[in-house]
Amino acid sequence: MKVTVCELHNDPARLRQGWDGLVAHVRDEGSELVLLPEMIFAPWFPGSAAYDPAVWQAAVEAHAAWLERLPELSSAIVLGSRPVNQGPRRLNEAYIWQPNGGYRGVHAKYYLPDEVGFWEASWYQRGTGDFVPVSLGAARVGFQVCTELWFLEESRRYGKQGIHIIANPRGTEAATRDKWLVAGRAAAVLAGAYCLSSNRSGSNSAGGPFGGVGWVIDPDGEILALTSEDAPFATVDIDLSAAEHAKATYPRYVHW
């Protein structure tokens, strides 16, 4: 299965430029699955500690408009997250978009930071805490949105449910790049699954710059691909059977 990860810019004008490049890359590589960064279709609004309903609604509407452009990514399945209103609640919803099936919300971010530059718990509520795999043809996918990747018990639980891919859309700083790679490698090993992550790049007015660096990591924690400013898109042909085989090997088989 050909999977694509990316880094896209926080600035809307740079995002549009990056999008055109991603569309061309996905077409040329024949990608079957594309992972986008966390809530990428609006500038990073949780940088402010004060919730602003107008800013929130603008982000919701921007994402709704951009979702209309997902068919530009050829016939690929698209994974990402976006701000949504669910009745009186505001959520960061992980979604799957399929060319023949359209949009489906599958998970709401549960573990929320609340600190300088990342006042997420001040902007929206946590989800229900359900970490349920989704079947995409032969592939089973589990979402861990940004901070959720640090809750490795969820990675382990996903592995017990037979997933092939952990999808980790992020919005993380350059200063924490190496730390996040540790989390991605550990999650892949514990789940016995590929870990895919895409991240924002560019400035963050409320904190340090976003770090970019999307990755594809195999079930044994080996880094297969990393994105960079010069190469913001990466595509890898992954073998789903390797994730199935990994479930029977150490440390995945150990009972807990």
ZINOR-V679901 format. One record per residue. N is the residue number from 1. D_CENTER is the distance of its C-alpha to the mean C-alpha in Angstrom with 1 decimal. Layout:
N,D_CENTER
N,D_CENTER
//
This chain:
1,17.6
2,16.3
3,12.6
4,11.4
5,8.9
6,9.8
7,10.6
8,11.9
9,14.6
10,14.9
11,18.4
12,18.8
13,21.3
14,19.4
15,16.3
16,18.8
17,20.1
18,16.8
19,16.0
20,19.4
21,18.7
22,15.5
23,17.6
24,20.3
25,18.3
26,16.8
27,20.4
28,22.1
29,20.0
30,20.1
31,16.4
32,15.8
33,12.0
34,9.7
35,5.9
36,5.8
37,5.1
38,5.6
39,9.0
40,9.9
41,13.0
42,15.1
43,16.1
44,14.9
45,17.3
46,16.9
47,18.7
48,21.9
49,23.2
50,25.0
51,23.5
52,24.6
53,24.7
54,25.2
55,22.2
56,20.0
57,21.6
58,21.2
59,17.4
60,17.5
61,19.8
62,18.1
63,15.0
64,17.5
65,19.2
66,16.4
67,15.4
68,19.0
69,18.1
70,15.5
71,18.6
72,19.0
73,16.5
74,19.4
75,19.1
76,15.5
77,13.2
78,10.3
79,7.0
80,5.4
81,6.9
82,10.4
83,13.5
84,16.1
85,19.7
86,20.7
87,24.4
88,25.1
89,21.7
90,18.8
91,15.3
92,11.6
93,10.9
94,8.0
95,9.6
96,10.8
97,13.2
98,16.0
99,18.9
100,21.4
101,19.9
102,18.2
103,15.7
104,15.0
105,13.4
106,12.7
107,11.6
108,12.3
109,11.0
110,14.0
111,14.2
112,14.8
113,16.1
114,19.2
115,20.6
116,21.5
117,18.8
118,16.4
119,18.6
120,16.0
121,18.4
122,21.0
123,19.1
124,17.8
125,18.5
126,16.7
127,16.1
128,18.4
129,16.9
130,16.6
131,14.3
132,15.5
133,14.5
134,14.4
135,16.6
136,16.0
137,19.3
138,19.9
139,16.3
140,15.2
141,11.5
142,10.4
143,7.4
144,7.3
145,5.7
146,6.8
147,10.5
148,10.4
149,10.0
150,13.6
151,15.0
152,15.8
153,18.1
154,15.2
155,14.2
156,17.9
157,18.3
158,15.7
159,17.7
160,20.8
161,19.5
162,19.2
163,15.6
164,15.0
165,11.2
166,8.8
167,5.2
168,3.4
169,1.6
170,5.4
171,8.8
172,11.2
173,14.8
174,16.6
175,19.0
176,16.6
177,15.2
178,17.3
179,16.6
180,12.9
181,13.8
182,16.2
183,13.7
184,11.6
185,15.0
186,16.3
187,13.7
188,14.2
189,17.9
190,18.2
191,16.5
192,18.1
193,15.0
194,12.9
195,9.9
196,7.3
197,5.3
198,5.5
199,7.4
200,10.2
201,13.7
202,17.1
203,19.2
204,18.5
205,21.9
206,21.5
207,20.6
208,20.0
209,18.3
210,14.6
211,14.2
212,12.2
213,12.0
214,9.2
215,10.4
216,11.6
217,13.5
218,16.1
219,17.4
220,19.9
221,17.7
222,18.8
223,16.7
224,17.0
225,15.4
226,14.3
227,14.0
228,16.4
229,18.1
230,20.5
231,18.2
232,14.9
233,13.9
234,14.2
235,15.0
236,16.1
237,18.2
238,17.2
239,19.9
240,18.9
241,22.3
242,21.5
243,19.0
244,21.9
245,24.4
246,22.5
247,22.8
248,26.6
249,26.5
250,26.5
251,25.0
252,23.3
253,26.7
254,28.0
255,28.6
256,27.3
//
